[in-house]
């Protein structure tokens, strides 16, 4: 699967503070079939279909030992400089990060476990979506769509997704019919956008999830969230930005950073297996694994439109 960060590395050579300084295999969303097992591996066998959790922590530092392995200072993630990614025919990966897929979960759905894990960690662990919550999601891409799906799976009463693209917002409604959408393009500054959000939700959101990394979106999330609420910042944007921190301070709105995910793959696979989320609907374009098609895939994702004229959501490359 092609992620927005992959496109940034391809087009700009950097995402936030991560800079490509030498040739690198891209890609961190992957699933495949086990071809060979290392010595001492148990619980898996050749031929098993597995989803690959892409980041390999050291396993020895205090953060790893406390379970916060996504914050390990020595973590090595597929497709994050200088580590090679999984857009290749074969990869070697720790067995503990290979999750066997049930019979009713396809390889394509296994690939989608990675972005679903981002959304799940952001909603469940950082925004702490609770039963009956009104949830604000900013961003009309795949992570925003899946954040809406996950929020409902967690028991949210209402989910409002804000974005700037009418076609993508309509796609969210088709993929997640219970979601409400609001196009905020040209709606004014972040305070005006927050007011529109409050009007739509008939009050503030209990919690918010920003998947864009954009300053105005994050600011709107803070202003539109109730006092004592939670804002999970999932998207990565500029290294420095201005946010209404004093407003968050005096209203005790918790601003929570989110970096990748931890301990979420089993939950994601289980949600897919039980039909609580339908990630298949997000795959809009598929490409074969050759130079021309892979380059076309990245150009289409960058443009936001495929050769067929349809908007891209999740683009998938079939290594076979």
Secondary structure as UniProt FT lines:
FT   HELIX           4..12
FT   STRAND          14..15
FT   TURN            16..17
FT   STRAND          18..19
FT   STRAND          30..33
FT   TURN            39..40
FT   TURN            46..47
FT   STRAND          49..52
FT   STRAND          55..56
FT   HELIX           62..65
FT   TURN            66..67
FT   HELIX           69..71
FT   TURN            73..74
FT   STRAND          76..77
FT   TURN            78..79
FT   TURN            81..82
FT   HELIX           95..97
FT   STRAND          98..100
FT   TURN            103..104
FT   HELIX           107..111
FT   HELIX           113..120
FT   HELIX           121..126
FT   TURN            131..132
FT   STRAND          134..138
FT   HELIX           142..153
FT   TURN            154..155
FT   STRAND          158..163
FT   HELIX           166..175
FT   TURN            177..178
FT   STRAND          180..183
FT   TURN            185..186
FT   HELIX           190..201
FT   STRAND          205..210
FT   HELIX           215..224
FT   STRAND          225..233
FT   HELIX           245..250
FT   TURN            251..252
FT   STRAND          254..257
FT   HELIX           265..273
FT   TURN            274..275
FT   HELIX           279..282
FT   STRAND          283..288
FT   HELIX           291..303
FT   TURN            307..308
FT   STRAND          314..318
//
